[in-house]
Amino acid sequence: MQKLRIYGPTRLQGTIPVSGAKNAALPVLAACLLADAEVELHNVPSVQDIRTMLRLLEHLGVENERLGDAVILRPTGRANPDEAPYELVKTMRASVLVLGPLLARRGHARVSLPGGCAIGVRPIDLHLTALEALGAKVTIEHGYVEARADRLQGCRHRFLKPTVGGTENLLMAASMARGTTVLENCAREPEIVDLARMLTAMGAVIEGAGEETIVIEGQDRLGGATHAIIPDRIQDGTYLIGAALTRGDVTVDGARSADLAPLLAKLDEIGAQVEVGDDHIRVRNDGVLKPRSIVTEPFPGFPTDLQAQYMTLMTQAEGVSTVSETVFENRFQHVPELVRMGADIRIDGTYARIHGPAALTGTSVMATDLRASACLVLAGLVARGETTVHRIYHLDRGYEQMESKLQMLGGRVERID
């Protein structure tokens, strides 16, 4: 099993390019099930979750060809299963995103209940209730969701609470439903806007993506398209946090400041120097870090996927800061590992108090989920001595060649067996 070895402390300095957003690419790939012609995608990240989704699409009858950062997808036209089996999707929660397009295009879908990171209960009942509102008959048996509908019917549906995956699933399903669908209380993440751009290029008619209400005019068919995946705001944010943490100077070329506004505001508050250009973001820090608290919230609030990395940053701030996790109830699994490295963090339910600055020292730590992996790597960069991060298969699900990018910035990081 592979692991990362980090030698610290080190200062990150230099420029790196952006990678495509995994969380945007996954629903866009699922949308290819709706297309009756070739789809060409650019800026597709080479991470494990993407490889898993491509294998799933191949199983469902969509061939793919990888050319650098581009992927060409073609429907085979042959009879294919409508099932996403457990063996293919057990490590990836995004597998549930094939439910809507399979149901809309083929009238039937059988999808294994999703896997992914163990960061808390993430039920898909909001997806299923919305699909039932479109006329689907949904059952859950033996660990699988099965849905049927001769033709989905447009409707007005209000999500009980904003759900990124649910909004994406319904966008795809409603794009081929009969009539007009109005979705209310939708999630507003940039990845949803990117999916809507892709569906529009395929021939869908969508208004309001990125807002609380989205209106979709269902179409009888959707064709091919060419589409570029947006930059990964979570990867970009991780490296910018690394700049502030290591008192470094990092520029991310191609990063989108609007997608990172909550983080950039916090970096400015803690004393880092933030420079936003038309096609880059630069973060520098050469002074004392001030403690600032965060509350994770759906977009446009502070993203839960940057919570662990920000907590690592606060271990080096001069004073007390707090983190309140409101999105997932079990997303502090990285805290015991940070404490083993010397951090002073105290947890009370979904609330953490961080006392800094802490003199972190290198040791062996265990990654428990994707973003926890990244926060432990960051901690290793600022810790004294050698840190070994185990179970980095979590990291490889969402970060494209993280050790290579850190090496570009001067980090002493290596991947070992």
N, C-alpha and C positions, 0 to 999 in steps of 0.2 A: 504494500500500500504506500502511495507516495505522500510526502510531507514537504513542508517548506522550512528551511533553516534561515534564520535572520540574525545578522550580527549588528549589534547596536552599541551605543547610539550612533545615528547617522543623520545627515541633513539632506533632504530632498531638494534638488535644484535642476531646472531644465524645462524642456517643452515636450509634451507627448500629444499624440493625436487622439481624437475621440474614437470610441467604438459604437457600433449600432446598439440600440437599446434592446436587451433581451425581452423585457416586459412589453415592448411594442412589437417585436418581431413574432412572438408566439401567437397572438391573436391574428396578425396579418397572415401568417402561414396557415392558420386554421381557416381563414376566409377563402383560401385557394380551393377549398372543397366546393365552394359555390360557383366557381368559374367553369365555363365550358370551353375555354381556350387557354393558351399559354400565358403564364404570369412570370414576369421578370422582376426580381427583387434585388435591390442593392443595399450595401452597408449592413449586411446580415452578419451578426457576430458569430464567431466560431466557439461556442460554449456548449457544454454537455446538454443543457435543456433543449437547445436548438437541434442538436443531433438526434435527440430522442423524438422531438416533434416530426422531424423529417422521416424517421423510420416509421412513425405512426401514419403519416400521410401516405407513404409508400404502401403500407399495409391496407390503407383505405382506398387505394387506386389512383394516387397522384404521384407520378414519377418526378424525380428531381435530379438536377445536375448542378454541381457546385463549380463556379469559376471565380477564384479569388474571393472577394467579399460579396459576390453576386450568386444568386440561386435561381435557376430556371425551373419552373414547375409546370408539368403538363398532365392533364387528365388522360388516363389510358383508354377510357371508353369501354373497358371490359367489365364484366360482372365482378363486383368487389363486395367484401363484407362491410356491414354497417356497424361493426363492433370495434371498440377500443379496448383491447384485452389488458388485464392486470399486469401481465408480464412486460408489456411495453410501456406502461404509464405509471408504474408503482413509485417511481422516484420524482414525478413531475406533476405538480398540482394543475398546471395549465392544460392538462389533457382534457379537462371538462369543457374547454372552449370548442371542441369539435362537436359537442352536443347540438348546439343551435344550427350550425351550417349543415350537418348531416340530416337533421330533422327537416329543415327547410328544403333541401335539394332532393332528398331521397324518400322522405316521409317516414323514416324510421332511424333510430339510433339506439345503440346499447353501449354504454360507456362505464368503465370501471370507476368506482368512487376514487377521487384523486389522492395522490401521495404528496411528496414535497417536504419542506422543512417542518419539523415538529415545534412550531412556535405558538401553538394554541389552536383552539377549535375554529375552523373556517368552514362553516356549513354552506352547502350550495342550495339551501331551501329557497333563497331569494331568486336564484336562477330558475328553479323548477316552478315556483308559483307564477313567475312571469310567463314561462312557456305554456303553462296551463291556461293563462289568460288569453294566449294566442290560439287556443283550441287544442293543444296537445294533451294526450292521455299519458300520464307519467306514473310509473311504478318503480319501486326500489326493492330488489330481491337479490340475495346471495352476493352482496357487495357491488351490484351493478345498478345503474340508472337506465331504465328503458323508456323510450318515448316514441309515440306514434301520432301521426296526423296525415290525413289525405292531402290537405293543403292548409297551412296556417292562415288564420284570419286576423287582419289588423284590428287593434283594440286600443283603448286608453288604459295604461297601467302605471301605478305609482309604486316605486320600490319602497319597502318599509324603511330602509336606510340606504345611503349610497353604497353601491357595490361595484368595484371595478370590473371584476370578471362577469358579474351579472349584466352590467351595462353592455359589455363587449359581446356577450353571448346573444343578447336580445337585439343588438344592432345587426348582427349577421342574420339571425333568424327572420327578423322583420323585413329585411331587405328583399326577401322573396316571398313574403306573405301577401295575401290578397287584400288590397286596400291600404288604408292609412293607419299607422301605429303612432301613438303619442306616448312617450316614456317620460315620467316625471320623477323628480328626486334622483336624478342620474348622478353617477360619479363624474368628475370633471378633469381627470388626469390627462396629461399630454398624450399618453399612449392611446387613449380613447379617441382623441382628435386625429391621431395618426391612422388608426384603423378606419375612421370615417373617410379620410382622404383616399385611402386605398379602395374602399368599397365604392366611393364616388367615381374613381377612375375606372372601375369595373362596370359602371352603369347604374349604380344605386342613386337614389334621390334622398338626401339626408340634410336636414337643417337643424342647427343648434348644438352640434357636437362641441363639448367643452363647456356647455351650460347645463343648468338643472333640468331643462326640458328639451327633449330631442324628438323631432318629427321625421318619420320615415315613410316614404311612398313605396310600397312593395312593387317589385318588378317580376315579370314572368321569367326572365333569364338575366344572368350576369356574365359578362365576357372576360377576356384577358385584360391585362394592364401592366404598366411598368411603374414601379414605386420604389422610393428610397426610404429606408427605416431612419427614424429620428435618432439623434445621439442619446447615449445612455446617461441620464442625469444622475443615477445612483453611482455608477462607476466614476463619472466626472467629479461628483461631490466627494467621493472617498479620497481621491488624489488631492483635491483642494484642501480637505481636512488634514491630510498628511503634510501639506506644506505648512499649515499653521502649527501643527503638532511638533514638527521637527525643527521649527524656526528656519524654514526653508523658503524657496522661491520657485513656484511651479506655475507654468502656463499650460492650459489645456486648449489646444487648437480645435475650433469647431464647436465648442460647448455653447449651449443656449442659456443665456442668463435668465430669461423669463421662467424657464423650467426649474431653476435653482434659486429663485428669489428668497425663499425662507431661509435657506442655508447661508446665502451670501449676506443677508441682513445680520445673522448671528455672528458670522466671521468678522464683520465690521464692528459689531458691538464688543467683541472680546478683545479687540485691539489689532487684528490682522489688517493688512492693507489689501483692499480688493480693487482690482482694475478690470472693468468690463469693456471689451471692444466689440466691434461688429461681428467678429468671427473668432473670438477667444475670450477666456477668463484667466486672469493672473491673480494669484494670492501669494503675499509675502508676509513674513513675520520675523522681526528681529528684537522683540521686546517681551514684556511680561504679559501673560494671558489673563484676562479678567474672567471671573466666573459668570456665566449666564445660563439661566434655566430654559428648558424647552418643554413643550407639550406636543406630542405627536398627534397629527390630525390628517384626515383626507386632504388631498390637494384642494386649494392652494396653501394648506397648512404645512407644518414641518413634517417631512416624510418619515414614516416608521422605518423605512429601509435604510435611513441614515442615523437612526437613533443609537445603535451600538458604536458606530464610528465616532459620533459626537461625544458619547460618554467617555471614550478613550481620550479624546481631546481634553475634556474637562478634568481628567486626572492630573493634568499639568497646569491647570489654572490656579491662580493665587486666591484661594478661598473656597467657599461652599456653593455648589450648584445643585440643581435638581433636574431629574428627568421624569416626566409623567407619561406613561405609555397607555394611550387610550384606544389603540387600534387592535392589538393582540394582547391576550391576557398572560401569555407565557413567553415573553420576548426578553427576559433578563437572564437567559441561560449562560450568556457570556460573562456575567458578573463574577461567579466563583473563580473562573480562570484568570480574570483581571486581578482579583484579590490575591491569587497565588503569586502573581507577579509583583505584588506590593501595593496595589491600589487600595484606597480606603473608601469603600462603597457600602452603603447600608440600604437594604431593601425593605419596603413595607408594602406588600401587595404589588400594585402596578406603579409604585412610586419609588424612586431611587434617589438617595442623597450622596453626592460625591464630594469628598474633602480633598483639596489639593493644595500645593503640588505634591505628588507622590514620587518617590525615587523608585521607579520600576527596575526590576532586574530580570534577566532572561531565565527561562526555564522551559520545560516541556508543557504544552497546553493542548487541550482537545477542542476542536471546533464542533459546535453542536448544530449549526445551521449556516446558511449562506452568508448573511451579513455579520454574524458572530465571527466567522472565519476572517472576514476583512478587518474587523476591529482588532483581532488578536495579531494579525500581521502588522497593523499600524502600531500596536503596543510594542511589538518586537523592534520596530525601527527606533523607538525612543528609549527602550530599556537598555541597561548596561549588561553586556555579555551576549550569550548565545540563546536564542529562543527557537524552539522547534514546534511548529504548528502541525498537529496530526489531523487526519481525516479531512484533507483538503479537497476531497471529491465534492464536498459542499461548495467550496470556493469555485471549483471548475464549472459548476452549474450556471454561474452568473458573471464571472469575471474572465475576460479574454486575455490570457497570457499576462497575468498580474505580475509575476516575477520579472518578466521581460520589461514591462513598463517601469517598474521600480528600479531595475538595473539602469534603464535609460536616464533615470533621475539621480543616479548615484547610490541607490540603495544596495546594500550588501545582502542579497537574497539569492538563494539557490533552491532548486527542486531536487529532492533526493528520494531514492526508493528505500 
